[in-house]
Amino acid sequence: MGMEEIEQGVLKIDVTKGDVFVRDACVMDGKPLAEMEEQMFADCWSEKSISETIQNPFTYCFVAEKKGEIVGYLLAYILADEVEIARIAVTMEYRRQGIGEQLLRVLRNNCLGKGYTKLLLEVRESDLIAQAFYQNKGFVVDGVRSSYYHSPMEDAVLMSCQIN
């Protein structure tokens, strides 16, 4: 993939279309993330919910930026010795350029050495592209949660991977 370096706690990522930086999300990111949510998810989170998540001390929240514009994000909750990915998204024009993979890598790197054993997530049963992406990153299917999603009603595929 691209070159990486750590600069003042920020992972610099070199992707095909130029420099993308992954950094910790801040409260000011709530509004642009909520706008992205509306474009990408039927069950979008509100600005308030996103801001509360970013402020929660038991979360990992990262954004990927290109030229000052947020092009992706990841929101995850710490649950005992596991970390659950609640949201991961990349804008349409920047998909398939390694940004989602880099967001996952930053999360994994932040989890190493802290006693966390697993990353967890759920994905719509119909989202075969996302399932293939996660399987390619080491996630395995753990089960199905019936009627988990609404608008439209759909089962969730539960996936996990070991943190190592």
JOHU-V809588 format. One record per residue. N is the residue number from 1. RES is the residue in three letters. PHI is phi in whole degrees, 0 to 359 (* if undefined). PSI is psi in whole degrees, 0 to 359 (999 if undefined). Layout:
BEGIN
N | RES | PHI | PSI
N | RES | PHI | PSI
END
This chain:
BEGIN
1 | MET | * | 222
2 | GLY | 259 | 180
3 | MET | 281 | 146
4 | GLU | 230 | 146
5 | GLU | 206 | 153
6 | ILE | 265 | 126
7 | GLU | 231 | 107
8 | GLN | 50 | 47
9 | GLY | 81 | 5
10 | VAL | 249 | 133
11 | LEU | 274 | 119
12 | LYS | 270 | 132
13 | ILE | 237 | 127
14 | ASP | 261 | 113
15 | VAL | 243 | 173
16 | THR | 309 | 318
17 | LYS | 268 | 16
18 | GLY | 119 | 189
19 | ASP | 284 | 132
20 | VAL | 235 | 133
21 | PHE | 246 | 136
22 | VAL | 256 | 130
23 | ARG | 220 | 168
24 | ASP | 296 | 139
25 | ALA | 287 | 151
26 | CYS | 233 | 168
27 | VAL | 304 | 325
28 | MET | 296 | 343
29 | ASP | 280 | 350
30 | GLY | 306 | 312
31 | LYS | 294 | 309
32 | PRO | 297 | 327
33 | LEU | 291 | 321
34 | ALA | 297 | 322
35 | GLU | 295 | 320
36 | MET | 295 | 319
37 | GLU | 305 | 314
38 | GLU | 299 | 327
39 | GLN | 280 | 335
40 | MET | 248 | 339
41 | PHE | 232 | 137
42 | ALA | 291 | 328
43 | ASP | 255 | 53
44 | CYS | 295 | 147
45 | TRP | 275 | 150
46 | SER | 280 | 163
47 | GLU | 302 | 319
48 | LYS | 299 | 313
49 | SER | 298 | 318
50 | ILE | 294 | 314
51 | SER | 298 | 319
52 | GLU | 297 | 321
53 | THR | 295 | 315
54 | ILE | 299 | 324
55 | GLN | 278 | 346
56 | ASN | 291 | 126
57 | PRO | 290 | 350
58 | PHE | 254 | 40
59 | THR | 224 | 160
60 | TYR | 244 | 126
61 | CYS | 225 | 120
62 | PHE | 232 | 149
63 | VAL | 235 | 148
64 | ALA | 253 | 128
65 | GLU | 240 | 146
66 | LYS | 228 | 121
67 | LYS | 51 | 43
68 | GLY | 80 | 358
69 | GLU | 255 | 133
70 | ILE | 286 | 125
71 | VAL | 244 | 354
72 | GLY | 190 | 165
73 | TYR | 200 | 162
74 | LEU | 218 | 131
75 | LEU | 235 | 126
76 | ALA | 220 | 146
77 | TYR | 252 | 138
78 | ILE | 273 | 123
79 | LEU | 233 | 95
80 | ALA | 58 | 247
81 | ASP | 258 | 16
82 | GLU | 234 | 158
83 | VAL | 234 | 121
84 | GLU | 259 | 122
85 | ILE | 282 | 113
86 | ALA | 273 | 323
87 | ARG | 212 | 138
88 | ILE | 214 | 129
89 | ALA | 207 | 149
90 | VAL | 226 | 136
91 | THR | 301 | 152
92 | MET | 308 | 314
93 | GLU | 291 | 344
94 | TYR | 250 | 7
95 | ARG | 289 | 156
96 | ARG | 64 | 30
97 | GLN | 238 | 12
98 | GLY | 89 | 4
99 | ILE | 290 | 316
100 | GLY | 299 | 318
101 | GLU | 299 | 319
102 | GLN | 292 | 322
103 | LEU | 299 | 316
104 | LEU | 298 | 319
105 | ARG | 297 | 317
106 | VAL | 298 | 317
107 | LEU | 300 | 310
108 | ARG | 303 | 314
109 | ASN | 299 | 323
110 | ASN | 289 | 334
111 | CYS | 276 | 336
112 | LEU | 300 | 137
113 | GLY | 75 | 9
114 | LYS | 249 | 8
115 | GLY | 88 | 2
116 | TYR | 279 | 137
117 | THR | 254 | 334
118 | LYS | 216 | 148
119 | LEU | 258 | 136
120 | LEU | 238 | 154
121 | LEU | 196 | 166
122 | GLU | 230 | 150
123 | VAL | 219 | 147
124 | ARG | 303 | 139
125 | GLU | 302 | 326
126 | SER | 280 | 349
127 | ASP | 272 | 75
128 | LEU | 292 | 330
129 | ILE | 295 | 314
130 | ALA | 296 | 318
131 | GLN | 300 | 317
132 | ALA | 295 | 320
133 | PHE | 303 | 309
134 | TYR | 294 | 319
135 | GLN | 298 | 322
136 | ASN | 295 | 337
137 | LYS | 263 | 12
138 | GLY | 99 | 3
139 | PHE | 281 | 147
140 | VAL | 238 | 156
141 | VAL | 280 | 128
142 | ASP | 256 | 339
143 | GLY | 164 | 191
144 | VAL | 228 | 137
145 | ARG | 252 | 112
146 | SER | 294 | 139
147 | SER | 50 | 39
148 | TYR | 287 | 317
149 | TYR | 268 | 153
150 | HIS | 236 | 161
151 | SER | 57 | 62
152 | PRO | 271 | 163
153 | MET | 297 | 131
154 | GLU | 198 | 152
155 | ASP | 285 | 156
156 | ALA | 252 | 136
157 | VAL | 268 | 122
158 | LEU | 270 | 129
159 | MET | 228 | 155
160 | SER | 208 | 162
161 | CYS | 212 | 151
162 | GLN | 287 | 144
163 | ILE | 268 | 117
164 | ASN | 206 | 999
END
